[in-house]
Structure formats: structure tokens, C-alpha cells
Amino acid sequence: MSLRIPEAAPVSQIAPERRGPAVARFCHGCQQLYPLLRARHVGRAIYGRDLVTSTCSYEGMAFGHEATWWEEAVEVLPAVAAPAAAA
């Protein structure tokens, strides 16, 4: 069995044509990705730095719609190949 970890990034950093489905939540404080099903900013991130020297200032807070400290992270789709020039 192999695990596939999609390349993901915050919505604000990806061009619209390269945005795939939402795969996680990106915290602007610790810059790590947390699962969509997690309601609060707690526990281990699904993607990010291995060594975290201090806890995030948003640790324990709910991922609410009104909160500005997080945003959805989407899968980064491959770049569209440029059409070949006709010779």
C-alpha cells in the first residue's frame, strides 16, 4: 500500500486554473495544513514542518468561517502545457 500526499497550497497563492479540490485548511500562524474534518486547530498537522519549536498562537481555536487566520488549501493541478507551434 502506498500513500499519496497531494501537493497543496493556500487558495490565495494558486492561480484559478491550477486549483483542484479543497484538501486541507492552511493556518497562517504556523503555516501548516490541517485536515478538513478537524473542527479545531489541535493535534498534529497533516503536512508541514517536522520540528515545531513552539505552539501556534491559534492552537485550540475553532476553524470558523469568520476567522481570518486560516484559509482552505487546495490541490495544485499540473500546469497546462502550451500548445505546440505549427511548423
C-alpha positions as CSV (number, residue, x, y, z in Angstrom):
1,M,0.0,0.0,0.0
2,S,1.3,3.5,-0.8
3,L,0.1,6.8,0.4
4,R,-0.5,9.7,-2.0
5,I,0.0,13.1,-0.5
6,P,-1.2,15.7,-3.0
7,E,0.7,18.9,-3.5
8,A,-1.4,21.5,-1.7
9,A,-1.2,25.2,-1.2
10,P,-3.4,28.1,0.2
11,V,-6.1,29.3,-2.3
12,S,-4.7,32.8,-2.3
13,Q,-1.3,31.6,-3.6
14,I,-2.6,29.5,-6.6
15,A,-3.9,30.7,-10.0
16,P,-7.5,29.8,-10.5
17,E,-6.8,27.4,-13.4
18,R,-4.4,25.4,-11.2
19,R,-6.8,25.0,-8.3
20,G,-8.1,21.5,-7.5
21,P,-10.4,20.3,-4.8
22,A,-10.0,21.5,-1.2
23,V,-7.9,19.0,0.7
24,A,-7.0,20.8,4.0
25,R,-7.0,24.0,6.0
26,F,-3.9,26.2,6.0
27,C,-3.0,28.1,9.2
28,H,-1.3,31.5,8.6
29,G,0.2,31.3,12.1
30,C,2.2,28.1,11.9
31,Q,1.9,27.7,8.1
32,Q,0.8,24.0,8.3
33,L,-2.0,22.1,6.8
34,Y,-4.8,20.5,8.9
35,P,-7.5,18.0,7.9
36,L,-10.8,19.4,6.7
37,L,-12.7,17.2,9.1
38,R,-10.9,18.7,12.1
39,A,-13.1,21.4,13.8
40,R,-10.3,22.9,15.9
41,H,-6.7,23.8,15.5
42,V,-5.3,21.0,17.6
43,G,-3.1,18.0,17.2
44,R,-0.6,17.1,14.6
45,A,-0.8,18.7,11.1
46,I,-1.1,16.5,8.1
47,Y,1.6,18.4,6.3
48,G,4.2,21.0,7.5
49,R,7.4,21.2,9.4
50,D,8.6,18.2,11.3
51,L,10.1,20.1,14.2
52,V,7.8,22.8,15.8
53,T,9.7,24.8,18.4
54,S,6.7,26.5,19.9
55,T,2.9,26.1,19.8
56,C,0.9,28.2,17.3
57,S,-0.8,31.2,18.7
58,Y,-4.1,29.9,17.2
59,E,-3.8,26.5,18.9
60,G,-7.1,25.3,20.2
61,M,-9.2,27.8,18.2
62,A,-12.1,26.7,16.0
63,F,-11.8,26.8,12.2
64,G,-14.8,29.1,11.9
65,H,-16.0,30.8,8.7
66,E,-15.4,34.3,10.3
67,A,-11.8,33.5,11.4
68,T,-9.2,35.2,9.2
69,W,-6.2,33.3,10.5
70,W,-6.8,30.3,8.2
71,E,-7.9,29.6,4.6
72,E,-8.7,26.5,2.5
73,A,-5.8,24.7,0.9
74,V,-6.4,23.2,-2.5
75,E,-4.6,20.6,-4.5
76,V,-2.3,22.1,-7.0
77,L,-3.1,20.9,-10.5
78,P,-0.4,20.4,-13.1
79,A,0.3,23.4,-15.4
80,V,-1.4,23.3,-18.7
81,A,1.0,22.5,-21.5
82,A,1.5,25.3,-24.0
83,P,0.1,24.4,-27.5
84,A,2.9,23.3,-29.9
85,A,3.5,25.9,-32.6
86,A,2.6,24.6,-36.0
87,A,5.6,24.4,-38.3
